[in-house]
Amino acid sequence: MFGRFHHRGHDLRDEWVFARNERGDEYGYSPFGRGGQHRGNARHGAPGRFFGHGDLRLVVLHLIGQQPRYGYEIIKAIEERVAGAYSPSPGTIYPTLTMLQDLGHVTVSDGEGAKKLHTITEEGRAYLDAHRPTLDALIARMDETGRRHGGSSAPQVVRAMENLRMALRMRLSRGALDEEQINAVAAAIDAAATAVERV
């Protein structure tokens, strides 16, 4: 049986669904054809799993326990901890946040604009305490990965490119563009290319 968790209120990320199959494996997928991503297996630039079953949820809750965070801040915090060796996709992080909310481990409040701020609950802290040995081992492994890689890869750039590709695909799926819209899209992409060249 599948239990589905739909992320709420995050533009393109709304298109991702989080599901659990009969074996208990959790994964994210997009109805727009990007294919399934096993949870904890959204690593850019390298094959294999970075997190085991339930590990990413524990790490995300730990980061929220340090301070209330937005979803994007959690992605950045994980990237920085492992020096860019792994970058969880929005399609992995946001359904995980929804699951934590449904479990009562975090609360969600309105932040800047459409952003949602996630804050840990007493139940969430109790869950962290109950899984402290596992969490400590995960953090140690992440720190070791960060020391080994030293920021040699750039998953943030890969993610940004994927976001642009997805935005274009979704816009085109709504119908053909007129000449003014085509020029506007082309101008936006050209401006981004120019800005990258100047970095």
N, C-alpha and C positions, 0 to 999 in steps of 0.2 A: 504494500500500500504506500502511496506517495503522500507525504505531508508537504505542502507548499508554503513558502514564505515569500510574499511579494514586497519588495522595497517600496516605500510610500514617499512620494513627493520629491523625487530627485531626477528630473528631466530624463536624459538618455538612460540613466541607470534603472529607471522604472521597467525597462524592457527585459531585465534579468529576472530569472526565477530560481529560487533555491529549493531543492527537493531532496528527499531521502528515499532511497530505494529499499527493496525488501531485505537486503543484507545490512541495512543501516548506514550505507555509504551516503555521504552528503555531497552534492555537487550543484554548480550553477550552470544555467544554460540560457541562451537567448533565442527567442522565436524569430529573430532576424537572421539566423543561419550561421552564427559564429561558431556553433558547435559547443559541446559540453566541456566544462572545465571541472575536473574533480576538485573538490574543496581542498585548498592547500597545495594545489598543483598549477597555480597561475604564474609560475616562474617564467620570467622573460629571459631569453637568451640561453637557456640551459634546460635539458630534459629532466624528468624525475620529480619526485615529491620533496618539498621542503618541510612541510608540516605533516605530521600524522593525523589520524582521525581525532578530532576534538582539540588538537593543539592550538590551531589558529584562534579558536574561540577563547581559549584560556589566555593567550597573549593579548588579544584585543581587550579583554576584560581587565587585564593587568594594566594596560596603558590608560584605560579610562579610570582605573582606580588611582593612578598617579595624579590625574587632573581631568576634569571634564573635557571632552574632545569632540570635534567634528570628524566625520568619516574621512575626509581628505587628510586631516592631521594624523590620523591613525596610519594611513597608507605611508605618509612621509616618515613617521616615526619608525615604522618597520624597515623601510628602505635604508634609513640612516643607521639603524642598529646593525644591519648586516652589510653596510658599506656598498649598497647597490647590488648585492648578489641575488636578491629576490625582491620582487615588487608585486604585492597582491593587487589584483584588478578590482575595480569598483564592483564588478559582478560577483566578487568573492566577499569583499568587506561589507557592503551594505546589507546583503541578506543575513550575514553573520550578526550584524547589529540588530536587525529585526528579530532574529532568533533570541538574542540576549534580552531584548525588551519583552518578548513573549514569555520568556522564562522568569521574568521579574528581577533580572540581574542588573538592568540599567533602566533609567527613566530618560525620556526624550523631551526636550523643550525647544521652543523656537529660538533660533540664533539670528545671525546677520542674514538678511534677505531670506532665501528659501532654505538656508542651512539648518540642520537639526543638531543640537548640542546633546551629547550623551553623558550621563552622570551615573556613577555606580550606586547601587542600593546596598542596604545592610545584607540582603540575601546574596548579592553579588560578592561582597567582601567575605561572607561566610564560605561561599563556593571557592574563592581564591585560597582561603586558609585551609580548606579541606584538601586542596590539590597543590599545596605549596611545594612539596618535593618535585613533582612533575614540572611545575612552573619554573623553579630554580634551575632545573636541568635544561629546560628550553631556553631560558635567558642566557645561560652559560654557552649553549651551542650557538646561539645567535651572535654573541659577543666574539666567540672564536671564529665564526664565519666572517665577521666584520674585520677582524685582525688579519685574516688570510687574504681577503680580497682587497682591502684598502681602497675601495671606491673605484676599482678599475672599469666597471661596467656602468651603463647609463640607462637603467630601466625607466627612469622618469621620461626620457625622450621617447622611448619605445611606446610607453603608455600614451603620451601626448599624440603621437602619430596615429595610434589606434583610435583614440577619441575623435580625431579629425576625420578619419576614414568612416567611422560609425555615424558621425553627424552628417556627412555627405550622403551616406547610404539611406539614412532615415529621411532626410529631406527629399531625396529623389523618389523615395517610395510613396510620397504623398502626391506625386504628380509631376508633370513636366514643368520646367522653369521657363518663364518668359525671358526676353532679351535683357530687360533691366535686372532681373534676378540673377541671370547668368553672369552679367558683368559685375554685380555686387559680390557674388561668390568668388569669382576669379580675382577680383581686387583684394578681397580678404586673404586669399591664399598667397597672392603675390606679396602683400604686405608682410605676412608671416615669414616668407622666404627671405625677403630683404632684411628683416630683423635678425634672422638666424645668421645671415652672412656677416652682419656687423658685430656679432658676439665675439 
